[in-house]
Amino acid sequence: MIKVSAPGKVHIIGEHSVVYNKPAIIAAISRRCYVTAEKSRGITVKSPVLDGGVSFSAKEAKSLAGNADRLWGECFAKKDFMPLFKEMKKSRENVLKAGIGKILSELDVNKGASLEIDSGIPFGAGLGSSAALAVALPKAIAELNGKKLSLDELNDISYKLEQYSHGTPSGGDNSTCCFGNIIWFQKEPRMIKTVDVGKLEGFVIVYIKKPEKTTGELVQLVRNLDEDYRSKRMDAISKATEEMLPALKSKNGKKIKQLMNIAQENLAELGVSCKEIDEIAEAVIGIGGSAKLCGAGSGGTMLCYHEDANKIKETIKQLGYEPMEVELGVEGVRKE
Ligand code: MEV
């Protein structure tokens, strides 16, 4: 039996602007997705989100991957991924099957596998649940079949899986789940650089609610905005990201807060915030802290910061939310 795991992620700053080739600073978090794999005739996947499990053949999975590739290509040509998302929403099972089909094709594997997914990352909450799975699944299947993949090769496969779920993801999420630590990520020109900012303290993650829209839908919503309007906000987030790195390195709390709040203001102007996130951001700013949405937005989680993290925790609890105990900058994908 093989067991692997990949961490979730949190954007310290740079979500959405990273899709437009701006940099992002992303940390791997201490919530992980575990996949165990055993040899088997056909393919079986067990996961709590699949009401038990599903069984299918490698042939069916590869055929669904072919369909997903075709649809992705059509959507890419039209710069509209809604048809892909509509198809994916119809059956979570089929998305998983297509993903496994893609992994089998990429790894040139025809053998079966019995897979079990156990994730501690809240689903669809901006913490990289899909990216961690997109990293852990191919790693498990590769290990099971004795295929040695470099982290770069694994990350390339994970990115292809992320494209099924999100259309045109930046690749920042899967890269963080793959390489771990804290990375400075840029889509094009491609840059994945581990940054040394020391131990990050004072950050608190809080779960808000199930997002109103999926990551792919929110990325599409931003893509549909007036280009000039969108570019101004992306430039502002990008400038804040550039300034964030020295602020993190020098533990300049005042600057970190100012930059996070700039990011949140601009994300809200892009239309990816929601009532609850706005309220929490206001309350946290009220006690001298900072808060921003995580990932695509419209719910999910928020990242808050204050030199005294207890102040954030108290405020969050008073508002009726529960802070999550999460460490930032942890190890990437690994064999357990
Ligand atoms: C989602 O976690 C982050 C986004 O920037 C999308 C992406 O980078 O692919 C919203």
Residues whose N, C-alpha, C, O or C-beta is under 5 A from the ligand:
A	BS01	MEV	G14 E15 H16 V18 V19 G126 T168 P169 S170 G171 G172 D173 G295 A296
